[in-house]
Structure formats: structure tokens, C-alpha cells
């Protein structure tokens, strides 16, 4: 699947994979990840929704760590076609989205995996 077509839970799933989060999966239309419990005990692990394409709290640490440029695309150069926002890396990956988070998370996934990812999201 092309990264510039990823959105919603599927985009969040690939961001979780790119971030190395434990046990990412799509369940009930959302991406879920597993966080270690107290003192790393597997029996106390907890599941949590992970939605960096819509939640600044999930996306913030990624955006702080990465050096992305997030300009709003000028309507005269195809903002409607591209979605309104662009995100680019210093290495030259640039992706678009309807929101800055969608654009940034697409860019993050492409930066880690390339411009295409397998159609293999794990369903919970």
C-alpha cells in the first residue's frame, strides 16, 4: 500500500510499527498498542489506544524527536489535491494530508519504511 494513501487506524498502526511499539494491532476501528506494566511484568501489561494521526499527545513525542517541517500548502499549488498540509524531512521525504498530523505521520512512516508498506495490518 502506498504511504500517501494511509489514513486513520491503518496509518496509526504503521506509525506504531515505525516507533517500535509493542504488539500494534487494529481492533474496533482503532490502533492499539501494549505498554509494559509495573516493573516490566508481562502479566500486568496494558493496552492503550494509539492515534498519532489525530491526537497531538501521541504525535508530539514523534514530532519533537524528528526534524520535520510542517507548512500549510498554498492553495495556488494544489492544496485541495494534496490535502492542505505538507510535512518533509531533512532527507527529502515529503507527504501531504488533510491535517498537519496526517501529513507528518505519513512522512514518518515513509522515512522508516519507504514509500510503500505491505497490506498486513494485524487485526485484533
C-alpha positions as CSV (number, residue, x, y, z in Angstrom):
1,X,0.0,0.0,0.0
2,X,1.3,3.5,-0.8
3,X,2.1,5.5,2.3
4,X,0.4,8.6,0.9
5,X,-2.9,6.6,0.9
6,X,-2.6,5.6,4.6
7,X,-5.1,7.2,7.0
8,X,-7.0,6.5,10.2
9,X,-6.2,3.4,12.2
10,X,-4.1,1.9,9.4
11,X,-1.8,5.0,9.4
12,X,-1.6,4.8,13.2
13,X,-0.7,1.1,13.0
14,X,2.2,1.9,10.7
15,X,3.4,4.7,13.0
16,X,3.3,2.3,15.9
17,X,5.4,-0.2,13.9
18,X,7.8,2.6,12.9
19,X,8.1,3.6,16.5
20,X,8.8,0.0,17.7
21,X,5.8,-0.1,20.0
22,X,4.7,-3.5,21.3
23,X,2.0,-5.5,19.8
24,X,0.4,-2.9,17.5
25,X,-3.0,-4.1,16.1
26,X,-6.2,-2.7,14.7
27,X,-9.3,-3.5,16.7
28,X,-12.7,-1.9,16.7
29,X,-11.5,0.6,14.1
30,X,-8.6,1.9,16.3
31,X,-5.0,1.1,16.6
32,X,-4.0,-0.4,20.0
33,X,-0.5,-1.0,21.4
34,X,0.7,-2.8,24.5
35,X,2.6,-1.0,27.3
36,X,4.6,-2.8,29.9
37,X,3.1,-2.9,33.3
38,X,4.8,-2.3,36.7
39,X,8.4,-3.4,36.7
40,X,8.0,-4.9,33.2
41,X,5.8,-7.8,34.3
42,X,4.1,-9.3,31.2
43,X,1.0,-10.2,33.2
44,X,0.5,-6.5,34.1
45,X,0.8,-5.2,30.5
46,X,-1.9,-2.8,29.5
47,X,-3.5,-2.0,26.1
48,X,-3.9,1.6,25.1
49,X,-5.3,3.3,22.0
50,X,-2.6,4.9,19.9
51,X,-3.8,7.6,17.4
52,X,-0.9,9.9,16.4
53,X,-2.7,10.9,13.2
54,X,-5.4,12.6,15.2
55,X,-4.0,13.0,18.7
56,X,-1.3,15.6,19.4
57,X,-0.4,13.8,22.6
58,X,0.6,10.7,20.7
59,X,2.2,12.6,17.8
60,X,4.0,15.2,19.9
61,X,6.9,13.0,21.1
62,X,7.5,11.9,17.4
63,X,7.4,15.4,16.2
64,X,9.8,16.6,18.9
65,X,12.2,13.8,18.0
66,X,12.1,14.2,14.3
67,X,13.0,17.4,12.5
68,X,10.0,17.8,10.2
69,X,8.9,21.0,8.5
70,X,5.0,21.3,8.6
71,X,3.9,24.2,6.4
72,X,0.4,24.7,5.2
73,X,0.3,24.2,1.5
74,X,-0.6,27.3,-0.6
75,X,-4.0,26.8,-2.2
76,X,-2.5,28.0,-5.5
77,X,-0.2,25.0,-5.7
78,X,-2.7,22.3,-5.2
79,X,-3.7,22.2,-1.5
80,X,-7.0,20.7,-2.4
81,X,-5.3,17.9,-4.4
82,X,-2.7,17.3,-1.7
83,X,-4.9,17.8,1.3
84,X,-3.8,21.1,2.7
85,X,-0.7,20.3,4.7
86,X,2.8,19.1,3.9
87,X,5.5,17.5,6.0
88,X,9.0,17.0,4.9
89,X,12.2,15.5,6.4
90,X,15.7,16.9,6.1
91,X,16.4,13.8,4.0
92,X,13.8,14.9,1.4
93,X,10.7,12.8,2.1
94,X,7.6,15.0,1.7
95,X,4.0,13.8,2.2
96,X,0.7,15.6,2.3
97,X,-2.5,15.3,4.4
98,X,-5.8,16.9,5.3
99,X,-4.2,17.8,8.7
100,X,-0.7,18.5,9.8
101,X,-0.7,15.3,11.8
102,X,-1.7,13.1,8.9
103,X,1.0,14.7,6.7
104,X,3.6,14.3,9.5
105,X,2.7,10.7,10.3
106,X,2.8,9.7,6.6
107,X,6.2,11.3,6.4
108,X,7.4,9.5,9.5
109,X,6.2,6.1,8.1
110,X,7.9,6.7,4.7
111,X,11.1,7.9,6.5
112,X,11.2,4.5,8.3
113,X,9.8,2.1,5.7
114,X,9.9,3.8,2.3
115,X,7.1,5.0,0.1
116,X,5.2,1.7,0.3
117,X,4.2,-0.7,3.1
118,X,2.8,-4.2,3.0
119,X,-1.0,-4.7,3.3
120,X,-0.6,-6.6,6.5
121,X,-2.1,-4.7,9.4
122,X,-2.7,-7.1,12.3
123,X,-6.3,-7.3,13.3
124,X,-7.0,-7.8,17.0
